[in-house]
């Protein structure tokens, strides 16, 4: 039993890679804004379009 354990018990070696690890993230963010205005608010915005 001791011989089997000696044969199965190995050495594990961990080394750092030569090149840096690169993670490519392709993320698409889409935002949709829906709003409703009453007639008076729309009129005020149309009259003062330069501030919006």
Backbone as a printed PyTorch tensor [residue, N CA C, xyz], in Angstrom:
tensor([[[  0.8260,  -1.1950,   0.0000],
         [  0.0000,   0.0000,   0.0000],
         [  0.8700,   1.2590,   0.0000]],

        [[  1.9610,   1.2460,   0.7260],
         [  2.8620,   2.3940,   0.7750],
         [  3.4950,   2.6450,  -0.5860]],

        [[  3.7650,   1.5960,  -1.3290],
         [  4.3680,   1.7490,  -2.6590],
         [  3.3570,   2.3910,  -3.6140]],

        [[  2.0770,   2.0050,  -3.5450],
         [  1.0420,   2.5730,  -4.4090],
         [  0.8410,   4.0550,  -4.1000]],

        [[  0.8910,   4.3940,  -2.8350],
         [  0.7330,   5.7990,  -2.4480],
         [  1.9220,   6.6160,  -2.9310]],

        [[  3.0920,   6.0670,  -2.8690],
         [  4.2910,   6.7650,  -3.3160],
         [  4.2510,   6.9770,  -4.8280]],

        [[  3.7250,   6.0300,  -5.5710],
         [  3.6570,   6.1600,  -7.0200],
         [  2.5810,   7.1600,  -7.4480]],

        [[  1.4690,   7.2180,  -6.7310],
         [  0.3920,   8.1300,  -7.0800],
         [  0.6340,   9.5470,  -6.5810]],

        [[  1.3630,   9.7170,  -5.5210],
         [  1.6290,  11.0430,  -4.9570],
         [  2.7240,  11.7190,  -5.7580]],

        [[  2.3460,  12.6380,  -6.6410],
         [  3.3200,  13.3060,  -7.4950],
         [  3.5680,  14.7250,  -7.0540]],

        [[  4.3460,  15.4010,  -7.8320],
         [  4.6730,  16.8000,  -7.5650],
         [  3.9040,  17.6680,  -8.5540]],

        [[  3.2460,  18.6830,  -8.0550],
         [  2.4980,  19.5950,  -8.9120],
         [  3.2820,  20.8870,  -9.0310]],

        [[  3.5310,  21.2990, -10.2810],
         [  4.2840,  22.5240, -10.5280],
         [  3.3770,  23.5410, -11.2010]],

        [[  3.3320,  24.7370, -10.6450],
         [  2.5310,  25.8160, -11.2160],
         [  3.4780,  26.9270, -11.6270]],

        [[  3.3860,  27.3290, -12.9030],
         [  4.2490,  28.4110, -13.3960],
         [  3.3820,  29.4790, -14.0530]],

        [[  3.8830,  30.6910, -14.0420],
         [  3.1700,  31.8000, -14.6830],
         [  3.3720,  31.7170, -16.1910]],

        [[  2.3630,  32.1400, -16.9810],
         [  2.5220,  32.1060, -18.4350],
         [  3.5190,  33.1520, -18.9100]],

        [[  4.1080,  32.8960, -20.0830],
         [  5.0820,  33.8300, -20.6500],
         [  4.4290,  35.1170, -21.1310]],

        [[  3.2180,  34.9950, -21.6810],
         [  2.4990,  36.1570, -22.2070],
         [  1.4040,  36.5590, -21.2220]],

        [[  1.0260,  37.8370, -21.2250],
         [ -0.0540,  38.2630, -20.3320],
         [ -1.3820,  37.6400, -20.7570]],

        [[ -2.2480,  37.4640, -19.8060],
         [ -3.5750,  36.9250, -20.0790],
         [ -4.4460,  38.0650, -20.6050]],

        [[ -5.0800,  37.8430, -21.7600],
         [ -5.9200,  38.8520, -22.3830],
         [ -7.3580,  38.3540, -22.3520]],

        [[ -8.2570,  39.2010, -21.8470],
         [ -9.6770,  38.8710, -21.8060],
         [-10.3980,  39.8890, -22.6760]],

        [[-11.0130,  39.4110, -23.7430],
         [-11.7710,  40.2900, -24.6400],
         [-13.2350,  40.2570, -24.2320]],

        [[-13.7610,  41.4300, -23.9210],
         [-15.1670,  41.5430, -23.5470],
         [-15.8840,  42.3620, -24.6130]],

        [[-16.7620,  41.7270, -25.3300],
         [-17.5700,  42.4390, -26.3110],
         [-18.9290,  42.7060, -25.6690]],

        [[-19.1080,  43.9500, -25.2630],
         [-20.3230,  44.3190, -24.5490],
         [-21.0470,  45.3950, -25.3480]],

        [[-22.2910,  45.1410, -25.6330],
         [-23.1260,  46.1330, -26.2950],
         [-24.1900,  46.5890, -25.3100]],

        [[-24.2300,  47.8810, -25.1000],
         [-25.2150,  48.4410, -24.1880],
         [-26.1590,  49.3040, -25.0140]],

        [[-27.4130,  48.9570, -24.9730],
         [-28.4140,  49.7130, -25.7040],
         [-29.4220,  50.2420, -24.7010]],

        [[-29.6210,  51.5150, -24.7600],
         [-30.5630,  52.1410, -23.8370],
         [-31.6280,  52.8510, -24.6570]],

        [[-32.8250,  52.6080, -24.3090],
         [-33.9430,  53.2470, -25.0000],
         [-34.7390,  54.0330, -23.9680]],

        [[-34.9180,  55.3010, -24.2500],
         [-35.6400,  56.1680, -23.3350],
         [-36.9610,  56.5540, -24.0050]],

        [[-38.0250,  56.2580, -23.3200],
         [-39.3510,  56.5850, -23.8260],
         [-39.9760,  57.5930, -22.8570]],

        [[-40.4660,  58.6820, -23.4020],
         [-41.0890,  59.6680, -22.5320],
         [-42.3440,  60.2180, -23.2110]],

        [[-43.2490,  60.6660, -22.4000],
         [-44.4770,  61.2700, -22.8970],
         [-44.6260,  62.6450, -22.2440]],

        [[-45.0310,  63.5960, -23.0330],
         [-45.2020,  64.9510, -22.5280],
         [-46.6190,  65.4140, -22.7800]],

        [[-47.1110,  66.2080, -21.8690],
         [-48.4050,  66.8110, -22.1570],
         [-48.2000,  67.9660, -23.1320]],

        [[-49.2520,  68.4790, -23.6720],
         [-49.1700,  69.5050, -24.7140],
         [-48.4140,  70.7440, -24.2940]],

        [[-48.6390,  71.2200, -23.0790],
         [-47.9890,  72.4590, -22.6160],
         [-46.4790,  72.2590, -22.4730]],

        [[-46.0690,  71.1280, -21.9090],
         [-44.6380,  70.8700, -21.7410],
         [-43.9500,  70.7730, -23.1020]],

        [[-44.5770,  70.0980, -24.0510],
         [-43.9990,  69.9830, -25.3860],
         [-43.8610,  71.3610, -26.0220]],

        [[-44.8540,  72.2040, -25.8260],
         [-44.8260,  73.5670, -26.3710],
         [-43.6700,  74.3590, -25.7730]],

        [[-43.4590,  74.2610, -24.4670],
         [-42.3650,  74.9790, -23.7990],
         [-41.0150,  74.4910, -24.3150]],

        [[-40.8730,  73.1840, -24.4960],
         [-39.6090,  72.6340, -25.0150],
         [-39.3710,  73.1060, -26.4340]],

        [[-40.4040,  73.1000, -27.2610],
         [-40.2460,  73.5710, -28.6370],
         [-39.8550,  75.0480, -28.6860]],

        [[-40.4010,  75.8640, -27.7780],
         [-40.0690,  77.2810, -27.7480],
         [-38.6530,  77.5320, -27.2400]],

        [[-38.1350,  76.6510, -26.3980],
         [-36.8060,  76.8170, -25.7950],
         [-35.8790,  75.6530, -26.1530]],

        [[-35.8750,  75.2720, -27.3990],
         [-35.0970,  74.1010, -27.8470],
         [-33.5930,  74.2590, -27.5850]],

        [[-33.0970,  75.4630, -27.5580],
         [-31.6600,  75.6730, -27.3850],
         [-31.1470,  75.2750, -25.9960]],

        [[-32.0230,  75.2130, -24.9940],
         [-31.5560,  74.8410, -23.6560],
         [-31.6360,  73.3250, -23.4040]],

        [[-32.2270,  72.5900, -24.3540],
         [-32.3610,  71.1530, -24.1790],
         [-31.3980,  70.4050, -25.0290]]])
